[in-house]
Amino acid sequence: MALVVGTNSYAPRADADTYFADSIRAAQWIAFSEPLRDSGMVEATRVFERQRWRGEKEISTQTLAFGRTGLTGKEGESVTPAQSLLDISEAQFEYALALLVDASVLESNDATGSNVKSLKAGSAAMEFFRVTTGTRFPVIVTDIIGQYLLGSAAALGVTPCVSGTDVESGFTDRDQFGFREPL
């Protein structure tokens, strides 16, 4: 399938060529044929189109998810639809290159992170829990568009809630429950 801006790509391949021209990875990008670069860009767009995004489409009838309104940047600034389209295009270029270099990026299970660490020296062993986070995209892609992605809680329709009270707890009289000793 041919790359068609606004239908299966956020930007033309020429923009990606320009983006990578001064990059340390320029030779990597140019090493792939034009049809392969187009395919990488289309595949990156397909993956991005399956994500849940903050904000709304700029034009409700537009085919692709970007440009978007109602977005906020990393510093809390308002992001224009044109800027959101530029950002997603740059992320598309980066993800396309990652896919071309290693197509297994699509099946990456890094989103689960790693939670167990262990160390063993002779008969002494130590194992402890340390949460490490993973991402569904390469770090550079997440750096560009991560603030536009809906989190998993929002994607499931769950809104975080914190509640409390400024009144003393009703469980201060433990005798009421027949307990006189700690369990």
N, C-alpha and C positions, 0 to 999 in steps of 0.2 A: 504494500500500500504506500502511496506517495504521501509525503509530509504536506499537510495542508494547515496553514496557520489559522487558528480560530476554530478548527474542527478536530484535529488530532495532535496539535502542537501549539504551545503558547507563543513561539517565536520561530523565525526562519533559521535554517542551518547557518546561513551567512552570519547571523548574530552570534551563534555559538562559536563559529570560526574566529570572529573578532574577539569574543570573550577570552578564548584560550590563546590567542596570538601572542600575548606577552606573558603567559603563564609558564611556570616551570614544567607544566604538563602539556605544552603545545605539541611537542613531537608525538606524545601518546595519542592525542586527539587526531592529528593529521594522519597518523599511521593507519587509521581505519578508513576504508573507502567511503565516498559520499553516501552511497545507499546504506551502508552499515551505520554511519553517523545518523542518518535520517531514522533508521529503525530504532536506534538507541533513544533518540529523542521522542519518538512516538511511544515507545514502551514506557519511558519515564512519565510521559503525560498520562498514559493509562493508569499507572500506579497512583499518581497524584489525584486523578479524578475519582479514585475509589476511597479517598480519605474524607474525613469530616472536617470542615473548615469553619473558623469563626467568621462572623460577618455575613453579608449577603452578596449575591452576584450584583455587579454594577447595573446590568440590564437583565431583567428576569428571563428573557428569551435567549440570552447568549448560550452557546453550546457548552463552552468550558467554564470551569468554576472561577476563573480569574479573568479580569480585574474584579476586585471586591470592595465593597464599602463597609464601614463600621469596624475597621481593623485598627489595632493599636500596635505601635512599634515597641522595641525592647526597652526604650526609655520612657514609655507612656505617651509618646507623641502620636497624633492622628496620622494614619497612612492613607494616601490617596489611592484610588483604583489604579492609576498609572504606575505608582510605585509598587503596589502589590503585584502587578503584572510583570514588572521588571524583576522583582525578587523571585517570583515563581519561575520565571524564565531562566534566571541564573541557577536556581536549584535544579531545574530541568537539565541544564547543560552538565552540571556536576554529576547528577544521578545517571544521566545517559553515559558519561565517560566511565563511571563506576561499573555500570552494567556491561559495557563493551569490554572492559578490562577483565571482569569476572562476573559472568551471568549468574553465578550462584548467589550473588547479593540479593536476588529476588527471593530466595529460599532462606535467607539469613534468619537465624533464631536468636539473634543478639538482643531482641526486645525483652527477653526474659532475664537478662543479666546473669550474674553468678552470686550465690549466697553462701557458699561454704568454702572456707579456707582451712588448710591443715598444714602442719609442720611436724616433721619427725626427725629426730636425731638419736640414733641408737634405740634404746628402750624408752626414751622419753618422747611422748607425742602430745601435741596440742591441736585441738580442733575448735574453731570458734566461728560464730555467725557474723558475717560482715556483708551488708547489703551493697551490691554494686548494681548500678542501673545500666540498662542497655537501651538502644534506640532502634527504631524500625528503619532508619535511614543512616547513611554515612554521616559522620560528625559534621562535615562541611555543609551538607544539605540541611541538617537540623539547625545549624548556626544561621542559615539564611532564612528558613521558613518556619522554624519550630514555634515561634510565637503565634503563628496563624492557625496551627493545628488545634483542634479540640482535644482535650484530654480524655482519657478513657471514661472517667466518671461522667463528663458532659455527654460523651458519645452514647452512653447507656441511659441518659436521661436522669442521672442521679446528681443532685445538688448537694455539695458538702454542707453539713449543718453542725454548728457548735451551739450548745445551749447550756444554761446553768441557772443558778439562782443566787440571790444575795441573802438568803434566809438560812438559818441553821438547819442542818440535816435532821430529819425526823427519826433517824436511827441511833440517836444518842443513848436511849434507854435500852441497853442490851438485855436487862432482866426481863423485859417484856417478851423476849423470845426464848427464855429459859436457858440461856447460855451464861455461865459464870466464869468459864475458863477459855482461854484461847483454844481454837481448834487444833 
